[in-house]
Amino acid sequence: MKRGRKKGRLYPQIKERIYKVVKKYPGASTYEVSMKAKVSWSTAQKYLRALKRNDKIKSRKRGKKSIWF
């Protein structure tokens, strides 16, 4: 019996935590979101992209940075 999550599935607790950070700090970069949500940069990036795909948040590029709203 396997434990954990299936590949491609996201943890709802982390998704909710990242969503709350973006709503509390609009205009935050991926790095800032990752620090405030206490997850790695790559985890934050994955969940932010998923939230953007579901039209929950929006992003803009500012130079090399992605800014999330």
N, CA, C and O of each residue as an XYZ file, in Angstrom:
276
protein
N       0.841     -1.184      0.000
C       0.000      0.000      0.000
C       0.882      1.242      0.000
O       1.748      1.398      0.861
N       0.656      2.125     -0.972
C       1.438      3.345     -1.068
C       0.915      4.396     -0.108
O      -0.277      4.463      0.195
N       1.839      5.207      0.357
C       1.462      6.322      1.222
C       1.759      7.621      0.492
O       2.495      7.626     -0.495
N       1.199      8.708      0.964
C       1.466     10.009      0.358
C       0.470     10.344     -0.732
O      -0.624      9.784     -0.789
N       0.857     11.244     -1.579
C      -0.052     11.705     -2.624
C       0.345     11.115     -3.965
O       1.473     10.657     -4.146
N      -0.585     11.131     -4.892
C      -0.311     10.678     -6.249
C       0.402     11.778     -7.003
O       0.234     12.959     -6.696
N       1.193     11.400     -7.984
C       1.939     12.375     -8.778
C       0.972     13.334     -9.464
O      -0.038     12.924    -10.037
N       1.303     14.609     -9.392
C       0.479     15.618    -10.040
C      -0.593     16.219     -9.145
O      -1.196     17.232     -9.499
N      -0.838     15.618     -8.005
C      -1.837     16.159     -7.080
C      -1.185     17.147     -6.137
O      -0.012     17.011     -5.790
N      -1.953     18.142     -5.724
C      -1.434     19.170     -4.834
C      -2.079     19.055     -3.459
O      -3.228     18.633     -3.334
N      -1.329     19.432     -2.435
C      -1.862     19.431     -1.074
C      -2.739     20.665     -0.877
O      -2.270     21.785     -1.076
N      -3.997     20.483     -0.493
C      -4.890     21.645     -0.326
C      -4.441     22.592      0.789
O      -4.707     23.792      0.714
N      -3.762     22.073      1.827
C      -3.317     22.939      2.923
C      -2.268     23.938      2.438
O      -2.308     25.113      2.802
N      -1.332     23.468      1.618
C      -0.290     24.350      1.104
C      -0.894     25.337      0.112
O      -0.544     26.518      0.110
N      -1.791     24.856     -0.721
C      -2.447     25.718     -1.707
C      -3.188     26.859     -1.013
O      -3.106     28.008     -1.446
N      -3.903     26.547      0.052
C      -4.660     27.550      0.804
C      -3.718     28.539      1.489
O      -3.982     29.741      1.500
N      -2.628     28.040      2.056
C      -1.658     28.907      2.727
C      -1.045     29.907      1.733
O      -0.916     31.092      2.041
N      -0.675     29.429      0.554
C      -0.081     30.293     -0.464
C      -1.111     31.295     -0.976
O      -0.781     32.460     -1.198
N      -2.347     30.858     -1.163
C      -3.420     31.755     -1.617
C      -3.636     32.886     -0.602
O      -3.802     34.042     -0.991
N      -3.634     32.558      0.684
C      -3.832     33.573      1.724
C      -2.683     34.577      1.743
O      -2.905     35.770      1.952
N      -1.460     34.102      1.526
C      -0.298     35.000      1.496
C      -0.423     35.987      0.340
O      -0.160     37.178      0.510
N      -0.823     35.499     -0.834
C      -0.950     36.380     -2.003
C      -2.040     37.422     -1.772
O      -1.878     38.584     -2.146
N      -3.139     37.015     -1.163
C      -4.225     37.964     -0.897
C      -3.831     38.987      0.171
O      -4.251     40.143      0.112
N      -3.030     38.560      1.139
C      -2.603     39.474      2.199
C      -1.509     40.421      1.712
O      -1.447     41.571      2.148
N      -0.646     39.946      0.809
C       0.467     40.743      0.300
C       0.415     40.809     -1.226
O       1.256     40.195     -1.883
N      -0.542     41.532     -1.810
C      -0.595     41.624     -3.280
C       0.651     42.322     -3.807
O       1.130     43.287     -3.212
N       1.169     41.831     -4.919
C       2.376     42.395     -5.494
C       3.639     41.720     -5.000
O       4.744     42.174     -5.298
N       3.487     40.631     -4.240
C       4.644     39.906     -3.718
C       5.263     39.047     -4.817
O       4.558     38.514     -5.673
N       6.578     38.920     -4.782
C       7.277     38.068     -5.744
C       7.168     36.608     -5.289
O       6.718     36.327     -4.179
N       7.580     35.702     -6.148
C       7.548     34.281     -5.811
C       8.400     34.015     -4.573
O       8.003     33.247     -3.696
N       9.560     34.642     -4.501
C      10.450     34.468     -3.353
C       9.777     34.953     -2.067
O       9.838     34.270     -1.045
N       9.145     36.110     -2.109
C       8.473     36.648     -0.927
C       7.321     35.754     -0.486
O       7.126     35.532      0.709
N       6.563     35.243     -1.444
C       5.464     34.329     -1.115
C       6.024     33.066     -0.458
O       5.472     32.582      0.531
N       7.112     32.537     -1.002
C       7.690     31.309     -0.448
C       8.183     31.532      0.980
O       8.020     30.656      1.830
N       8.780     32.681      1.254
C       9.270     32.968      2.604
C       8.121     33.120      3.594
O       8.188     32.608      4.711
N       7.072     33.822      3.186
C       5.944     34.051      4.097
C       5.106     32.790      4.319
O       4.546     32.600      5.399
N       5.018     31.925      3.297
C       4.253     30.681      3.427
C       5.106     29.548      4.004
O       4.596     28.465      4.292
N       6.404     29.805      4.170
C       7.344     28.822      4.728
C       7.401     27.539      3.904
O       7.304     26.429      4.426
N       7.564     27.736      2.591
C       7.769     26.614      1.668
C       8.956     26.968      0.774
O       9.389     28.120      0.742
N       9.475     25.990      0.058
C      10.593     26.270     -0.845
C      10.107     27.093     -2.035
O       8.912     27.160     -2.321
N      11.075     27.724     -2.727
C      10.736     28.543     -3.891
C      10.048     27.710     -4.962
O       9.060     28.149     -5.549
N      10.562     26.509     -5.222
C       9.985     25.673     -6.282
C       8.574     25.210     -5.931
O       7.723     25.096     -6.813
N       8.321     24.942     -4.653
C       6.970     24.568     -4.217
C       6.024     25.753     -4.394
O       4.906     25.594     -4.885
N       6.472     26.924     -3.998
C       5.643     28.126     -4.166
C       5.333     28.360     -5.639
O       4.195     28.665     -5.996
N       6.341     28.217     -6.492
C       6.152     28.420     -7.932
C       5.112     27.447     -8.486
O       4.247     27.842     -9.268
N       5.194     26.184     -8.085
C       4.262     25.159     -8.565
C       2.823     25.489     -8.157
O       1.907     25.399     -8.974
N       2.631     25.869     -6.898
C       1.283     26.162     -6.414
C       0.761     27.485     -6.970
O      -0.433     27.605     -7.245
N       1.627     28.474     -7.138
C       1.208     29.746     -7.721
C       0.747     29.548     -9.168
O      -0.252     30.130     -9.590
N       1.468     28.739     -9.913
C       1.050     28.454    -11.295
C      -0.283     27.716    -11.330
O      -1.114     27.976    -12.200
N      -0.492     26.800    -10.392
C      -1.768     26.075    -10.330
C      -2.912     27.031    -10.003
O      -3.988     26.936    -10.595
N      -2.687     27.948     -9.068
C      -3.714     28.929     -8.720
C      -4.001     29.857     -9.903
O      -5.148     30.242    -10.129
N      -2.968     30.210    -10.649
C      -3.160     31.055    -11.829
C      -3.962     30.307    -12.897
O      -4.843     30.888    -13.529
N      -3.662     29.031    -13.099
C      -4.398     28.222    -14.076
C      -5.878     28.144    -13.734
O      -6.721     28.096    -14.630
N      -6.202     28.132    -12.446
C      -7.597     28.062    -11.993
C      -8.239     29.446    -11.850
O      -9.336     29.569    -11.305
N      -7.556     30.483    -12.338
C      -8.047     31.871    -12.292
C      -8.320     32.390    -10.885
O      -9.206     33.223    -10.692
N      -7.563     31.902     -9.900
C      -7.706     32.404     -8.529
C      -6.840     33.637     -8.305
O      -7.211     34.526     -7.539
N      -5.679     33.695     -8.974
C      -4.766     34.826     -8.851
C      -4.265     35.223    -10.237
O      -4.453     34.500    -11.215
N      -3.630     36.378    -10.295
C      -3.045     36.871    -11.546
C      -1.572     37.174    -11.299
O      -1.136     37.325    -10.158
N      -0.815     37.261    -12.391
C       0.595     37.592    -12.251
C       1.027     38.553    -13.344
O       0.385     38.673    -14.387
N       2.126     39.228    -13.078
C       2.786     40.100    -14.053
C       4.276     39.848    -13.946
O       4.783     39.472    -12.890
N       4.967     40.060    -15.049
C       6.418     39.954    -15.041
C       6.988     41.351    -14.838
O       6.574     42.306    -15.494
N       7.925     41.453    -13.939
C       8.641     42.704    -13.728
C      10.124     42.361    -13.788
O      10.736     41.957    -12.799
N      10.679     42.535    -14.986
C      12.043     42.080    -15.222
C      12.050     40.561    -15.244
O      11.318     39.946    -16.020
N      12.868     39.955    -14.403
C      12.908     38.491    -14.307
C      11.909     37.958    -13.266
O      11.649     36.755    -13.213
N      11.360     38.844    -12.453
C      10.484     38.426    -11.364
C       9.027     38.300    -11.806
O       8.559     39.031    -12.679
N       8.330     37.363    -11.189
C       6.879     37.273    -11.328
C       6.263     37.910    -10.092
O       6.624     37.578     -8.963
N       5.341     38.815    -10.314
C       4.635     39.502     -9.234
C       3.213     38.960     -9.206
O       2.559     38.899    -10.247
N       2.725     38.568     -8.042
C       1.434     37.886     -7.913
C       0.409     38.761     -7.233
O       0.716     39.446     -6.257
N      -0.841     38.741     -7.756
C      -1.971     39.519     -7.220
C      -3.162     38.620     -7.001
O      -4.211     39.084     -6.555
